[in-house]
């Protein structure tokens, strides 16, 4: 069943790439050199992603990174090429019935036309350029959360929440070091990671020494994380070992008392069908304590409400990462991004500090979240 599904996806992917390549090829005037260069570029782009996933474990880190960056960047660009050419072809089909554009003019625009080629390719490259700038422009999100569960004489607790760092082939030491400086500048008491710290290769992040950089996070009450689906892709046991070497405590279907009245709860990822129900995890936890839940994928949000969780922090969605995938994510999740309230429970879903694949965000923003939790006067 899995093999059949994989083959079906592969066929669809190859067919869609052929469609884009054909439409682009039709725009190139009959110049042999230009056409050979085009075929070489398309072959490299499509071949990179097809080679990476089955072979990345046997490739050198350098070769794997090159294939991954080219392939995932192409997938984003390819997505926008698909949209452009589908719209153009719909116009062409409509024109056959309605005749609102001269057919010869329409044909000339879409065949052997360098201007149209430059406009379409330049438009996609321009979008990717803007998307890359948006990705690197991290947004700071801040919430003041008042609770009667902290004592009047207790100092506020500052929690910095980050998720979906996806450390690995595209996000390495230099970028992570910048993030650590940003986090430390907030002077957090606690740092929580909402899953997907690692992208897909634990050996790579160890090789890059990213554990040593993560050890530089300054949070006197500790750094904590729940597991995400990519920790399972990378290897769950190896991922937990990397967290521990990075001085990050993994909360896997368990609780941790930070102070007498502040409790952290970490769920295993829903990727594991045997993860414990939230009701089992919090059984025996004092309802007089402030309860902060880490749960990577924001599904079944009513569980947190039913168990009287004060604050849930999740990630996973990336808020769609690029438009119009954002619309798909909105349809899939009750809360794809941002803060909502369910009863007395506040639930924040982060769009993520990092990213999957190519470093592009369109219609979304990379972010980190600062929660200042203070005593509420009654």
MOBELBEL-V851187 format. One record per run of one state. SS is the DSSP state (2 for helix, 1 for strand, 0 for the rest). FROM is the first residue (numbers start at 1). TO is the last residue. If there is no record, write none. Layout:
BEGIN
ss=<SS;SS>
from=<FROM;FROM>
to=<TO;TO>
END
This chain:
BEGIN
ss=<0;2;0;2;0;2;0;2;0;2;0;1;0;1;0;1;0;2;0;1;0;1;0;2;0;2;0;1;0;2;0;2;0;1;0;1;0;1;0;2;0;1;0;2;0;1;0;2;0;1;0;2;0;1;0;1;0;1;0;1;0>
from=<1;2;28;32;56;61;99;103;111;114;137;139;148;157;163;167;168;173;186;190;194;198;199;202;208;210;215;223;226;229;235;236;246;249;251;254;260;262;267;278;282;290;298;302;307;311;316;318;321;322;323;325;333;338;343;345;350;362;363;367;376>
to=<1;27;31;55;60;98;102;110;113;136;138;147;156;162;166;167;172;185;189;193;197;198;201;207;209;214;222;225;228;234;235;245;248;250;253;259;261;266;277;281;289;297;301;306;310;315;317;320;321;322;324;332;337;342;344;349;361;362;366;375;378>
END
